[in-house]
Amino acid sequence: MGIPLVSGRDFTREDNEAAAPVVIVNEIMVARYWRGQNPIGSRLQAKGRWLRVVGIAKTSKYRNLTETPQPFFYVPMRQSVMGSGLTIRSTLDSETISKALVREVHALDANLAPDELISKKKQVERTTGTQRVAAMMLALFGTVALLLAAIGLYGVMAYAVSQGTREMGLRMALGATPSNLLRLVLSHGLRLTMGGIVLGAAAAWGLTRLLGYLLYKVDPRDPMAFGIALLVMTVAALAACFLPAWRATRTNPLVALRG
């Protein structure tokens, strides 16, 4: 599994049914029950058996990716009193390796069959199902919110342009070019957007920590995530402001001033 040993030794072929029971503990277990002392060589009792500690392993994830660090220990498969599960690393695809495993098990005993054959990726997906659904729902709601914000900004800008038709006509009559009007309308819309982004970013900075349990190896206040959100909102604002700004550049000065 690639979980490194901190100290002590790994299991060997000699750790079989006839040998003295041994165990490898993780760092959290050492910190909780040995409190700074070296546990190598000491014993612990589990399910009525005494096991000698021969190694210390790095703390890992054992049931799901979002769990808090917890004490855990390993025993050799041939000394385990519980059902065994095999984790096999292979470059073959899942279907090929599954057929090969079933064939090998039947060769050992025709009455045996593997309980379940599943890839590690699918197993991880099972344990993160709730988080993935929550993330999908948040993404959906975020997309809807972004769309509504863009529609609202478009409506505000379209109304502002229609109300300022005479001003646009006067500016053009005094020598303003279409590019000047385009920049004017876009800058006004972006100022409104920046104001909303500042308020939204402040609220998000304070509230995202509440979503920390949904994240794995991602800081709730990840700078890249905030940067991407800023970029998306800016692009959406530009898209919402462009059509009213383009219409402003098509204003006929004579018609606008007469109106």
Secondary structure, DSSP 8 states (H G I E B T S, - for coil): ----EEEE----TT-STTS--EEEEEHHHHHHHTTTS--TT-EEEETTEEEEEEEEE----SS-TT------EE--GGG-SS--------SS-HHHHHHHHHHHHHHH-TT---S----HHHHHHHHTHHHHHHHHHHHHHHHHHHHHHHHHHHHHHHHHHHHTHHHHHHHHHTT--HHHHHHHHHHHHHHHHHHHHHHHHHHHHHHGGGGGGG-SS--TT-HHHHHHHHHHHHHHHHHHHHHHHHHHHT--HHHHHH-
